[in-house]
Amino acid sequence: MNCLCSFLRVSALATLFMVKGITVSAEAKKSLSDLEDLIIEAIEVNPAEAKQLIMSLTDLEGYDDELLRGHQEFYDGELSYSLGNWAAAAGFYRESLPYFKNLNDSSKLAIAYNNLGLVESFLGNYDKSLNCFSESLKIEFALNNAKGIAQCYQNMAIVFSEGNQMVKALDFYNKALEVFLEEEAWEDAAAIYNNMAAEFSQAEEFDKASLYYNKSLDIYKKQRNGAMEARVLSNIGALKLRQEKFDEASKSMERALFLLKAEGDKIGEASTYGMLGDLYKGRGDLGQAVFLYGMAISMAEESGLKDIQIKNLLAEYSAYKSLGRYNDALSSYEKYIALRDNIIAENPEFRSGALSMELEQQIAERDTRLYRAKIRERYFRGAMAVVAVFALFGFIIAGRHRRRLIKQNEAEDLKKRVMKDKSNPEFVAICLASVRLSIEREDYPTALLQLDNVSELIRQIMEYSSQELIPLSKEIEYLKTYLSVQDQRLQKNIEYRIESNILQNAEQVLVPAMLTQPFLEDSLSNDVALNSKSIPKLNIAFMRRGNLLEVIIEDNRIDDNNDCRNAALEEKYKALGIAISFSNIKRGRSHTVKTSEFGEIRSEERFDGNIKKGHRVYFSLPLITN
């Protein structure tokens, strides 16, 4: 739900004191002002009453007929806009323009052009829309109305965005942002940040999108605008969902839902339930996804939010079909068709956003044929299974025995390979050579200190390399020893930080022994660390995320050739997971680790703005407790 904020400017404007030489009395002026207030309120809550009030504009006394006709056309446009009837709204706004021109009502004329530009953009008439915004912008410049100028810039940016012209859109957003910040219109600036984030998200520049969403979020928090804070949180959730960062997406969406409930925002609440449904569908939890889609549909139906209802009906249909619940899927699809036809009857322009009737019919027929074919296939497979089960039974047993032998052999080979990677005799030899060099220089205090650290490191390597899993506390202790040795070897004061949100339970949490060493070796490799003038800096984190333990390693290494290095690290990482999995299967351990539970290793560059600051490697492990 990327919430693009455009400005429909409903007027509660000062009326003219003199109209074509006719003096307007204070009483008449108050009558028009009061009637405008009633119309604006009725447009929001009672369209039928609003129509009657708009028609009564021409009954006012003391005003020129041309002024009243202009107001009537304008508010008919506002009413059609609120009902989503864009074509009618465009017609009414267009009819109001000559009246306001004749009356020299520049303020009203600017608003009419602005709102006409909006509905033209909704109709896909982008050139006409930009022309209208340009006319509005000229008038706002003449009036020296800073906020009006910024609003025109923002609406023009949205039109460029709809036309997939990202560079122009960002240019106009920045122009609007500059004015809003200068005017200290903080919430308007927050809307700009939100829209710019949506642009970057569309271009899959996720880091920039996240940055701008957070800028928008900070402003809404300071302004205590819970409704808009919730909308931005929903957008952040959608962004994280696109990146398949399900835990982060869930946190943002659940916080948004809490705020939306507090604000009584039924539209946002229904939309967020639908997004949570998409999240659980992405996780593969289709049962929970169906439940959340149902919540969104029910809430949208109660509030008359047909656009949200129809979207979630289609999503519910897809989820039911994936679950194999074809009767429920058919029911959802029939509701979708009925609602779609109802919306098209009310607003024919909706047809352009829906699938054609013929295509939907073909899809439905295809699904029916697939369902029947699956039923026939199941009966056939069942019959074949009964006939073949006894013949296959012996082959299955023999196959299982053979696979177990293969797995045991693979486990032994992989275990030897992982053992070598853990003990790393080459590194120990390099460390001892460093001690020898200090002795040759007769720097005996340094040599003794190095020897103490190296001996402690060798002791830990000997102790831990024979173990598959060790407590997290021992892994952290080993890392500190390892980094001390590296510090002395490189003759650099390595700056590092080790953090975790489960330190109080570090004795109970188990991790593969010396798991992070290969990644630290990569960060401190000779060709990078020794030739670098900067002090090596490392951030190492072990963070619990639900049933996973996420490991994050950040460094300040600046180099461009990462492909080979990352491939080697990933191979070691996968080998470690497979070795542990096979070995545990062989021994029948209760905390068996499945290879599939070892998350994909990911490596990325870290930036501060456009400046490269280093690298980040992160991966996830199943959370294992003793």
N, C-alpha and C positions, 0 to 999 in steps of 0.2 A: 504494500500500500504506500507507494511513493506519493506523498501528499503535496502536489504542486499548488502553490498558493497564488491565485490571481485575484485581481481587485475588481469586483463589481461594485461600483460606487452608487449606492442608492442615495438620492438627494433629500436632504431636509434643508433646502436652500432659502436664503432670504429672497423674498419676492420683490418685484419692482415697485418703487414708490410712484413713478410716473410711467405711464404706458401710453405712447402716442398722444401725449398732451392731456391724458385723463388723470386726475389726481386720485390716488387710491386712499380711502379712509383707513384709519387705524382699525376700525371694526371689520372692514372688508379684508384687510390684511390678516387679521387674527383668524377670520373664518377660513381663509385659504390655508393658513399654517396648520390650524387644527384638523382640517380635512385631510391634508397631506399626512399628518401623523397617524390618523385613523387608517388611511390607505396602506401605509407602510406596515403597520401592525397587522392588518387583515391579510395582506399578501402572505405573511409568514404563517398565519394560523387558520384563515378561512377564505379561500380563493373566491367562493361564490359571493360572499359579502364584499370582498375587495372589488369585484366587478361592478356591483351596484354603486359602491362609493365612487369609483372612477367615473361612471356614467353621470353621477350627480355633480361632477366638477363644472359642467357647462351651465348648471342652474345657479351658480354663485352670481351675486349682483355686485356691481362696482368694479368689474374687471373687463378688460377688452376680450372679445370673443377669441381673438387669435392666441392670446396668452393661455386661455383656458383650454383651447383645442390642442395646443402644444403640450400642456401638462397631461391632458387626457391620453394622447398618443404615447407619451413617455411612460406613464404608469401602466398602460396596457402592455407596453414592452416589458416592464418590470414583472408584471403578473405572468406573462407568457414565459419569461426567463425562469421564474421560480417553479413553473410547471414542467420545465424541460422542453418546451415547444420552441426550439431555436429559430425555425423559419419564420414563425409568426412574430416572435420577439424582434427579429431583424427588421421585419416589415414595419412594425410600430415605431421602433427607434428611428428608422429612416424617414418615416413620415413626420416625426417631431422636429427634424433638423431645420426645415424651412421656417417654421414658426419661431424657433429660438434665434435664427439668423435675423429675421425681420425685427425681432424685439431687441436685438443686440444683447441678448442674455448670454454673455461669454461663458460664465460658470456652468450654466445648465447645458450649453452647447458642447463644452468639453466633456461633460459626463455622458451625454448622449453618444458622442463619437466613441468614447472609451467603451461603453457597454455594447455598442454596435460592433466594435472590433472584437469583443469577446465572443459574441454569438456567431460572427462570421468565422472565427477560428474553430468553434465547435462544429460548424457545418463543413469544415475543411477548406473554406475559401481563404487561404492564407494571405494571398496578395491583397484582397479586399480588406482583410483584417489589419494588415500592416498599414494600409492607406488610412484607415480610420484612426488607428493609434497615432499616426504621424500628424493628422489634423488636430487630434486632442492635444498632442505634445506642443504644437505651435501655439495653441490658445493658452496652455498652462505656462509656457515661457512668457507670453505677453502679460499674463496675470501675475507672474513671478511667484507661482504657487509651487514651492519646492517639493512638497509631498506628492502633489499631482504629477509633477514631472517624473519623480521616482517611480510612481505607480505605472505611468505609461512605459517607462523603460522596462519595468518588470514584466508587464503584459506582452511587450514586444519580444522580450527574451523567451517567454513561454511559447510564442508563435514560432520563433526560430527553432526552439527545441522540438516542437511537434513536426517541423519540417526537416528534422535530423541535421540541423546546422549548429553543431555544438559550439564551435568557436565563436560564432556571432551571438549565440545565446549567452555564453559566459561573459562576453564583452558587455552586453546590455545588463546582465545581472550585476556586474561590478560597478557599472555606472549608477544603477539604482542603489546598490549597497553604500556607495560613497555618500550619496545624498542622505540616506536614512541614518547613517552613523553621524553625519554632521548635524542633522536635526535631532539627534538622540531619540529617534523613533526605534527603540530597541526591538520591539516585537516584530515590526516590519523588517528590520535587519535579520532577525532570526528566521523569518519566512524566506528571505533571500538565501541565507546559508543552507536551509533545508532544500531549496530548489536546486542550488548548485551541487549539493551532495547527490541529489537524484540524477543530475547530468553525469557526474563521475561514475555513479553506480551503473548507469546505462552503458557507459563506455568500459565497464569492468575495471575501472581504476579504483579498487576497493579501499586502499589506504586513504586516498584523498576523500573519497565519499565518507568514510568513517570520521575523518578529521572535521569535515564541514557539518556532518550531523551532530557531532559533539559540541561544536561551537553554537549551533542552533539550540541544542538541549541546555547548555549552560545559561543562555539568555532566558529561556522560558522558566528555568528553575529560579533564577534571580527575580524574575517578574511574578513568580508564584502563579503562573498560568498552567494549571494542571491539565486542562484539556489539550493544549498544544504540546505540552511536554509528553503527554501520552501518544499523540500522533507521531512525534519524532521518534519516540521509543519504538513504536510499531514499525517505522521505516528502518530503524537500525536492526530490528529483528528480522525484517525482510531481507536486508543486506546480508546479515550473518547466515540466513537460511540459504541464500544463493551460493554462499561460500561453503555450505554444508558444515558450518560451525554450530551444531545443533544446541549445545549447552548454552552458548552465548546468546543464540537466538531466543531460546526458551526464557532466559532471565529477562531479556528486554521485553518480550511479549507479555510475560506474566506481570511485570511491573506496569506496563501500559494498560493491561486489563484492569488492574487494581485502581489505577487513576481514572480510567474511563467509567468504571462503576461509581466511583466517588463523585464524578462530575455529572453522572446521568446521561452520558453521551451514548445513546443507543446505536447510532450509526457506527461509531468507532468500535464499540463493544462487539457488535455483530461481525464487523470486518476482522477484528483481532481473533475471534473464535475461529473464523475461517482460515486465517493464517496459521493458527496453532494446529488446525487440522492438516494443513499442508506440511507443517513441521513433522508431525508424527507419521504422516505418510512417507516423508523422506527418510525417516528413521526405520521404516518398515513395520511400524506398529499400526496396522490398518484398522484394528478394532477401535483403538482410541481415536484415530482419525475420523472414523465414521461417527463416533459419539460427538466430537467437536463440530463436525460439519452439521450434524443435527441441531446442536445448540445455536449455531449461526443461522440456520434456516428458520428455526422456530422464532428467534428474536427478530429476524428481518421480516418475517410474516406478520408478527404482532405490531411492528412499527411501520408497516407498509413500505419497506425498503426492497422493492422488487429487483433492483439491479444486484444487490448483495445476495438476495434469495436465489436468483437464477444461476449465479456463478457457483454458489455452494451446492445447489442441486446437481449440477453437472459434475462437480468434484466428488460428491457423495456417490453418484452413479459409477464413476470410475473406480472408487475405492471398493464398493460392493462387488463390482465385477472382478477386481483383483483378488478379493477374498473368496470368489466362487459362489457368492450368494446371489444367484442370478434372478431370483424372484424379487428380492429387494432392489436389485439394480434396475430391473424393469419398471418397478413402481416409481423409483426416483426419476427415471428417464421420462415416464409418462407425465409426471408432475412438471418436469422441466419443459416439455413440449407445450403443455397447457398454459403455463405461465408465459412462455415465449410468445405464443400466439396472442395472449391477452395484452402483453406489452406492445407488440407490433400494431394491434388494433388501436391502442390508445395513442401510440407515437410511431407512425410508419417509418421514421428515420432510424429506429432501432434495428430495422431489417438489415441495414448495411453492416451492423456489428455482429449479426448472428449468421450461423451457417444456413445455406440455402435449404429449402424444404426437400429438394430432391436428394441432396447430399446426405442430410440427416436420415432420410428414409433408407438410403443405401447402407448407411452405417448401422442402423437398427436391424435391417434385414441380414446384414453380414454377421452381426453379433448373434442373431437368432440361429443362423446356420452353423456358426461356430459352436454354439452351445449344444445343438442337437448332435453335431459331429463328435463333440467331446463325450456325450452320453453314450453314443454307439461305440466309440473307441474304448470307453471304460468297460462296457459289457464284454467286448471282444477280448480285452486284456485279461479280464477276470476269468473268462473261460479258458484262455490259453494258460493262465497261471495255474489253474486247477490241474490241467493235463500235464504240465511240465514240472510241477513243484518237486515231485519225487525224483525225477531224473536230474534236476539241477542241485538237489540237496547235497549230494556227494561232491560235486564240483565246487560248491560254495565253501564247504569245509576245507577242501584242499586249497582253494584260493586264499582263504583267510590265513591258513597256516603259512603259505608261501609269502603273503604280504607282510606277516609279522616278522618272518626271518629277514626280509629285505629291509624293513624298518629298523630292526635291531642293528643290522650291519651299517645302515646309513647313520644311525644314532652314534655308533662307535666312531665312525669316520669324522662326523661333524663335531663330536665331543673333543677329539684330538685337535681338530682345527681351531675350535674355540679356545681350548686350553692354551694353544700356542699364542693366539692373539692376546689372551689375558696376561700370560707370563711375560711376553715380549722380551726375549733374551737380548735382542739388539739394543733396546733402550737401556737395559741394565748395564750392558757393556759400555755404552756411551757415558753413562753416569760414573762408572768406575774409572773410565779414562779421564773424566773431569777431575776426580779425586787425585789420580796420579799426576795430573798437570799441576794441581795445587802443591803437591809434595815436591815436585821438581822445582817449583818456584820458591820452595822453603816457606810457603804460607801455611804453617802447620795448624794454626787455629781454624782456618777455613777448611783445611783438609779434614780435621777431626769432625767439624760440624757436618761437612758433606758425608763423611763416612757414617756418622750416626743416622743421618736422614736416609742414606741409601740402604743401610742395614735394616732400618725399620720398614722401608718400602719392600725390601726383599722378603722380610718376615711376613708382611701382610700379603704379598703376592703368593708366597708358598702356602699360607693359610687359606686364602680365599679362592685361589685358582682351582682347587680341587672341589669346591662347592658350587653348586648350580645357583642357589639362592642364598642371599645373606640379608640380615636386617638393614633397613635404610640407614640407620645410625652408623653402622660399620662402613657402608658405602661412602657416607659423608666423611667419616674419619679417614678412609683411604684416600679420598680426593684431596684432603688437606695435606696429607703426607706427600702424595704425588706432586702437587703443585709446589710444595716446598723444595723438592728435589729439582723440579724444572726451573724454579727461581734461581737456584744456585748454579745449575748447568748453563742457563742462558745469561747469567750475570745481569739479570734485570729484575727489578722489583715488581713482580706480577701483581696486579690489583685484581682481586676476585671477591665475589659475593655469592654465598650459597644460602638459598632460602627455601622454605617449604611451609605449607599450611597444615602439615600433619607432624610437625616435629615432636609434639607431645606423645605421639604414638609411633615414633620412628623405630622403636624396638620390635613392634609387632608387624610392621609392614615389610614384606619381603620383596627384593628386587634381584635380577640377575647380577651375579658378582662382577664387580669392576665394569659395569655396563657402559659407563660414560667415558672410560679411559680412551677408546679409539677416537672419540669426537674431540677430546681435549688435545690428544696428540696431533690431530689435524689442525686445530687452532694454533698450536705452538710448534708446528713443524719448522725445521731448520730454514727452509727456503723462504718462509714468511716471517717468523719471529726474529731470527737472527739478523736478517737484512732490513728489518724495520727500525726506524728511529724512534717510533712511539713506544710507550710502555704498554705491554700486553694487558688487556682488561677483559675479564671474564665474568659473566653472570650465569649462574647455574641454579635452576629452580626445579623442585619436585612438587607438583601441585595435584591434589586430588580433584578430579572432575567426575562426580558420580561414582561409577564402578571402574573408573580408569585412573591410572596414575600418569599424568602428563609430564614429560621431561623436556625442559627448554634450556638450550645452551646458546648464549650470545657472546660474540667476541668483537673486537675492533679491527679485525683483519680486512685489509683493503686489497683485493686482487680480483682478476676478471676470469680466470680459468678455473671454474668450479665443477665442470661436468664430470671429468674423470674422478676427481676427489669424492664427489657426492655418490657416484656409482660404487666406488670401493666401500664407502661407509655403509651404504644401503645393503650391499652384499654381506658385510660382516653382521649387520643388524639382523637381517633375515636368517642368516646361518645360526645366530645365537638363539633366535626364537624357535627354529626347527629343532635344534639340538635339545633344548630344554623340553620341548613338547614330546619328542620321541623317547627321551630318557625317562620322563615321568610316566609315559604309557607303559614302558618296559617294567618299571618298578611298581606300578600301580599306586602312585602317590595320590593323596586326597586333593591336593591343590594343582591338579593337572592344568597346564597352560596350553590352550589351543593356538596353533600357528596363526589362525585367522584373527586372533585377538590382539596380535601385535600390530598396532596401527602403522600406516604408511609413514616412512620418514620424509620429512619435508625440510627443505633448505631455502632460505630467502635472504635477500640483501636488506639491510636496515638503512633507512634514510632519515635525515633531519631536514625536512624541506626537500631540496634537490641535491643535498650533499650526502654522499654515501658514508655511513658511519660504521659499517661492519657487516657481519653475517649473523643469522639466527638459524639454528637447527632445532626442530622439535618433533617429538613422536610420542605415542601413547602406549602404555602397557596395561594389561589387566591388573586390577588391584588385588594383590595376594596378601592375606594376613596369616600369621602363624597360629 
